[in-house]
């Protein structure tokens, strides 16, 4: 009891304290997470703007190169035949194109090279011509279908290694490319391609505190990778994460290798690019964890102080109950004269008062039981004396039997012996349960008496296996059924009949059947007898029309209900002029 009260007090203190700490921690974490998200969204937006500005400037300058430079257009138109790869520009022509490209002032460290490609596949390049193939093989360039489909618009090409480069480095590039059209005829006269080193993104990122917004990647709307911050960290499953990203802008949580991340993204207005930030939640909650630890520390101190107070009050409140428990334990060991002093007027005081009244009542009941015991013994003595009369009857019947034998009246002797056995079985045995063999033996005595009256008109056949004779059944269970069969089934028949008594076992049930070949039962008789088996308030007996056979059956059924409940059955069957059958099923 004391431990339960202590636990209850601790719970009453710990639960509100825990709820308050949890709500505070959750609100703080939510606010901190929202602020970090807002900051990350601003940074992503600024990165997007810087990326757009850089790419847009380069695209505009390159778009003007063939538009306002007639020499560039003339060179491209000269080598416009796609099937003529034998037409190779002269060194002088290549030099002119090189100067035009360099004159655009595009020489920046983040740009690896600018390629102007004629329709016959020849590559005019700003790079060292010894590391660039003279002709391009479009079938080996995975990005070519994308440029062709854009039909003159700028397209961004994800990380790749161009097949036209002869250098052995494994460096990958991202590119901008578009078809070149003649301003007057709008015919395609070539293509321009700008190859960027990945440092173009790193230069943009260097101006921001990207470490505070997690891992940053740049992809297109098909989630193809352009740039990945800290790409050297091979433990991060970037490509697996990109496969799960939706195409549209997102703000969602995602588990990456068992760790929760917050995914933020923003689309660029150029080239279908988007910037994605993957922020670990542990980074968001770093400061909130400090608050959580501080709250837990304060809570433990308060819980310890509350535990001391709870221990004091639980001892004070439980002490009277412990005394009451000890008194009740003494009563369990037979020391019934127990009482307690009532020291308070609260619920515990009322409980002690009730205990004192209970012990007083118990002592009074003990005295009453003692007096009733004395009276019961007197009743037993009176019952013992009353058994003198049955013994007198037995002795008298035995004297009649001896006189009948002396006068050679053997029929009278058999009848007197059967009557004595039946009387002794009915009166002398006080047990409610008897062996099946004893019950059948009493039936034989009863039948022997009836055969004195009916003679050859009455025949009884008993069929019971030997192993069933030791089973216990209620006393006088079958005798009323045999009596009904004689008086209601065979008595009115001139030629008499036969009664069959059968006992059989089926699983854990004992089946007892009494049947005859007498006058039988009609459907209305069977219905009336079945109604007589109902509880007294619904039976025909209560209506004053129940007689003989119905009364006996109802008495048997009531005995079975009292002894076996719903586990027994009493089945009635019969046919007019063919006999009747009554089957009792009882549990073994």
N, C-alpha and C positions, 0 to 999 in steps of 0.2 A: 504493500500500500504506500509506504513511504517513498519507495523508488518511483512508483507511478506518479505520485504528486510532484516529486522532484522533476521528473521528465515533463509533466504537464506545465509546471512553472517555466521551465527552460524553453519549451515550445512557444508559450505565450509571449516570451521576450524575444526569442530568436527569430520567429517567423515574421513579425512586423519589422524587426531590424533588417532581416534579410531582404524583405520585399522593398523596403525603402532604399537599401543599398543597390538592389538590382535595378530599380526604376531610375535612380540617379545615374548609375553607370550606363544604363541603356540610353537615357536622354543625352548624356554627355557624348557617348560614342556616336549616336545618330547625328548630333550637331557637328562633331568633328569630322565625321565621314562626309557630311554634306558640304562643309567648307572645303575639304580636300578635293571633292568632286568638282566644285565650282572653280577652284584654282586650276585643276587639271584641264577642265573644259576651256578656260581662258588660254592656257599655254598651248593646247592643241590648236585652238583657233589662230593664235599668233604664228605657230609653226606653219600652219596651212597658208596663211597670208604670205609669209616669207618665201615659201616654196613656190606659190603661184607667181609672185613677183619675179623671182629668178628665172623660172621657166618661160614666163610670158615675154620677158625682155629678149631672151634668146630666140624664141619662136618668131617674134616680130622682125628682128634683125635678119634672120635667115630667110624669112618670107620675102623680104625686099630684094634679096640678092638677085634672083632671076627676073624679078619684076622690072627693075630699073637698069639692069646691066645687059645691054644688047649683045655684048661679046659672049657672056655666059650662055645666053639663049642660042646664039649662033653656033657655039661649040656643041651644045646638046643636040641641036637640030641636025648638025653635020653627022653625028653618030646616032641617028634616030632609028636606024633599021635594026630590029631585034635579031634578025637572022644573019647579020654581017658581023661576025666576031673577028674577021680578018682586018677590019678597019681599026687600026690602033693609032690613037692620037700621037702626034710628034712630040718630041721633047719640048719644043717651043710652045705647042698648044697646052701641054700639061703645065708648063711654067706659068702661062697666062692664067689658067684656071686657079692654080695655087695662089697667085698673087691676089686674084679677086676674092678668094676665100679668106686669106689672111688680112686683106684690106678691110674686112668687116669688123676687125678689131675683136675677134672672138678668141683670141689666144688667152685662155685662163687655165690655171692649174687643174681645176676640177673637170675640164673638158679633155678627154683623151684624143678625140679627133672628129673632123667633119668630113663626111663623104658625100660627094655629088656624083650620082650614078646615071650614066646615059642609058637610053633604051636598049642599046646593044650589049649592055652589061658592063661597060668599062667604068672603072672607079677612079674619079678624080678625088684626091685626098689631100688633107692638110698635114698628114703624118708622113713619116719617112717612107717613100715608095717601096723600099726594100722589105718592109714588114707587112705590106698590103698586097694581096693578089691583084693582078691587073683587071681580071674580070670576076664578077660575082656569079655564084651559082644559086639562083633563087630556090631551087629544090632543096638545098641544104640549110636554108635560113628559115627557122620556125616562125619568125616574126613577119615574113613577107605577106602571107594571106591577110594578116591584120591590117597592114598598110594598104594593100590593094583594096580591101573592103571599105576603108575609110574614104576612098575616092577623092583625095586631095586635101583632106583635113589632117591636122596634126594628131598623131597617136603616140601614146607612151608605151614603151616596150619594157617588160619586166626584166629582172636580172637574167643575163645571158652572156655567152661568149661567142662573138661573131665568127663565122667560119672563114670570112675573107681575111682575117688577121693571121699572119704567119708567126707571130711571137709565141714562145713556149710557155709563157706565164699562165697561171690558172686564174688570173684576175677576171672578175665578171663586171659587166657594165649594165647601166640602164640607158635607154636611148629615147630620142624624139625623132620621128620620121614622118614624111609626107610626100605625096606625089607632086611633081612640078608640072604645071600646065602653061601653055603659051597664052599670054594675055589676050591675043587677038583671035586665035582659033580655038582656044580652050582645050587643045589636044595635049595629051600627056607627053612631055618631052624628056622626062627623067624623074629622078627621085633624090631627095636630100635626107641625110641621116646624121644626127648629132649624138655621139657616144659620150656619156658621162661616167666619170669615176664615181664610186660610192661616196667619196669624200664630199660631194656636193651636199649630201644630206647632213654629214657630220659638221660641216661649216655652219649650216643653218641651226642645227641642234646646239652648237657650242654657245650660242647666245642665250640659252635658257637653262634653268635649273631642272633638267629633265629627270634627275635622280629622285625628285620629290613626286613625280607622277608615274613612277614605275618604269616598265619596259615599253619603248615606243617603236612601232613599225609603220611603214608606209606601204600600202597595197592599192590595187585597183578594185573595182566593184566585183570582180570575179575572185577577189582575195588572192591574187597572184603577188608574190613578194617583190618589192622594189628596194626596201631598205629595212634593216633590222638593227636596232641598237644593241651593242655588245654581242655581235654575231659570233665572236670567238667562244662564247659560252655555249658549248654544244649540249649541255644538260637540259636546256630549256626546249621543250617540244614545239617550236614555233609553227612548223607546217601542220602538225596535228591540231593546234589551236585554230589556225586559219581555216581549216576544213569545217569547223563548227560555227564560224562567224556568219551572221546574217549579212545579206548584201546591203541593207539599208543601215542608216545611222543607228547605233545601239547604245544602251546604257543598262547593262545586265551583269549578273554575277555568274561566274563559271569556275568549276573545279579543274585545276591543272596539276596533274600528278599528285592528287590528294590535297592540294592547297587551294584555298578560295582566292579568287582574283575578281577585281572589278574591271570590266571591259568598257571603255569609252571610245567613241569614234566620231569623226566629222568628215563629211564629203568635201572635196575641193571642187570649185566651179570649173576647173580645167582638167581635161584629159581623163575624167572619171577616176581620179585618185582619191584616196582618203587616208587620214592619219589616225592610227589606233593606239590607245594607251592601255596597258595591262598593269593595273596597280594591285600589288598584294594587299590583302585585307590586314595582314599583320602590320604593314606600313601605315595603314589608316588608323589602326587601333593602338599604335605604340604609346601615345600619350594617355589614352583611356585605360590601358593596362596599368599604368602608374597609379591612376586614380583608383582602379579596382583594388590593387594591392594595399593602398592606403586605407580604403574603406574596410577591407577585410581585417586589417590590423586593428583599427578602432573597434570593429564589431567583436573581435575576439576578446579584447579587453573588457568591453561592456558585458559580454556573455559570461566572462569569468566572475565579474562582480555580481551579476544577476544570479549566477550559480550559488554563490555564498548565501545570498539572501533567500534563495529558493530552498536551500538546505535547512536554514534556520526555521522558516515558516512551515516547511513540510514536516519537520520533527514536531513542531508545536501542535500542528493540526492533526497529525496521525497518532500521537501518543495515546489519546483516549480510545481510539479504534484498536490499537495494539493491545491495550489492556482488555478490551472487550473480546478480542480474538483469543487471548490466553484463557479467559474465563470459559469461553465456549469449548475450548480444547479440554479443559478440566471436566466439563459436562459430558464430552464424548467418552471419557474414561470412567463414567459412572458417578462422578461427584456432582450431584445435581443441586445441592444447596449452595448456589452461587448468586452473588449480587454485587452491584457496583454503586459507588456514591455518585449522584448526579451533581456535577459541578458547574453546569452551564444550562442555559435555556434555549440553545440553538438546536439545529437538526441532530447533532451528535448527542446532546442531552436527551432529546426525545427518543433517540435510538436506544440509549442506555435505559430509559424508563420502560420502553417496550421490552427490552431484554429482562429486566427485573420482573415485569408482569408475566412474561413467558415462563420463566423458571418457576414462578409461583403456581401458574396453571398446570405446568408439568407435574409438579409435586402433588397437586390435587388430583390430577388424572391417575397418577400412580396409585393413590389411595383407593380411587374408585375401581380401577382394574383389579386391585387386590380383593376388594369386596366381591366383585363379579366373579372372580376365580373361585372364591369359596362357594358362591351360589352354584356355579357350574359343576363343581365336584358333588354337591348335594344332588343336582339333577342327574348326574351319571349314576349315582348310587340308586336313585329311583328307577332309572331306565334298566339297570341290571336286575332289580327286583321284578320289573314288569315282564322280563323274559321267562319268568316261571310259567306263565300261562301257555306260551307256545310249546314249551317242553312238556307240559301236561298233555297237550293235544297230541304231540308225537308219541308219547308213551301210550296214550289211549288207542291211537291208530295201530300201534304195534301189538297191543293186546287183542284188538279185533282181528288182525292178521293171523295171529297164532290160533285163535278160535276157529277161523275159517279153514286153516290148514288141518286142524284136528278133526273138523267135520268134513274134510275133503271137498270144501267149496273153493276150488283153486281159482275160479274166475274172480270170486270176491277177494281172494288173497292178492291176486295180481293188481286188481283195481285199487285196493287199499295201499299196497306198496308203491304204486305209481303216484297215488295222491300224496303219500307221505314224502316221497322224493321231491315232488313239485312244490309242496308246501315248504319243505326245508330249504329248497333253492330260492324261493321267493322271499322268505321271511328271515332266514338265519344269516344270509350273506349281506354284509353291510356295504361292501364295495360297489361303487357304481359301474366299474369295469370288470368283465369276466372274460375268461378264455372262450374262443369260438367253440371249442369242444364241449365245454360245460353248457353253453347255451343250446347246442344241438342235443345234448343229453336230456336237458329239461324239456325240449320239444318232443323227444321220444316218449317221455313220461306223460306229457299232455296228450299226445296222440294215442297212447295205450288206453288212457281213460276214455277218450272219445270213441275208440274202436269197440269198447264194451257196448256203447249205444248203437253205433252204425254198423258194426260187424264188417262183412265183406264189402259193403258199399263205400268204405273209406280206405284208400291206399295212399301211403306217403313214401316218397323216394328221396333220400338225402344223398347228395353228391358233393363231397368236399375232400380235397386232397389232404393227405396227412400233415404236410408241412404247414398248412394254414390253420390247423386246430389250435396252435399255441398263440395265435394273434388275439389281441385284446379288443373287445367290442363292448358297447353299452349293454348292461344286463336287461333281459326281457325285451330285446329289440325285435326279434323275429316272431315271438309268441303271438302278439296281436295280429300280425299278418296271416299266420296260420289259422288263427281263430276266425278272421274275416273270410278266408278261403273256404272254411268248413260251413259257416252259417250263411254266408251270402252267395257262395258259389256252388256248393254241392248239396246243401240240406234239402232243397226243394226238388232235387233230381231223384227219381225212383231208382235208377240204376246206380246212383252214386258217382264217384269219380276218383281222380288221382291228384295228389298235390306233390309238386317237385320243389325241393329246397336245394339250391346250388350256391356254392361259394367258389370264387375264382379271384386270382390276383392279376392286375393289369398295371404294369409299372409300379408306382408307389400308391396304388389305390386297391381297395378290397371291394369287390362286387358281390352283393348278397341278393339273390333272386328267389322270390316265392311266387310260383305260378300254379294254375289249376286248369282243368279242362271242363269247368262247370258251365253255368249259363252265360258267362261272359259279361261284357260291358258295352253299352251303346255309346255313341259319340257324346250325347248329352250327359251320360253318367260320368264319362271321363272328364268332361269340362267341369262338371259340378265338383268332382273330387279334386281336381287341380285348383279350383278356386278355394276349396277348403284348406289348402296348404298355405294360403296367404296369411299375413299377420292378423291377429284377432279382430282388429277394428274393421278389416275388409272381408272377413270370412262369413260364410253362411251361418256358422254357428252363432255369431253375434246377432244374426237376424232371426234366430229361433227356428231355422229349418234344417240344421245340420244334425245328422243322426248316425248311429252305428259305425259303418265303415269309414265315413268321412271324419268322424271324431277321432277314431283310432289313428288314422293316417296323419291328421293334424297334430296329435300329441307326439307321434314319432318324429314328425318334421320339426316341431318346436324343440324337442330334446336334441336333435342333431344340430340345429342352429345354435343352441346354447353351448354345445360341446365343440363343434367344428367350424362354426361360422359359415362362410360362403364356400367352404371346401367340400361340402357334401352335396349330393343330389338324390332326389326321390322321383323316379320315373314310373308313370302309370300307363299301361297299355292293355288293350283287350278287344275282343270281337264278339258280337252276340252269338250265343250257342257254341262258342269255341273256347271259352275260358278267358281268364284275366292274368296279368303279370305285373308284379311290383318289384322294382329293382332299386336297391339302396347302394350308393357309392360313397365310401368314406375313406379318408386318408389313413395310411398305415403308420 
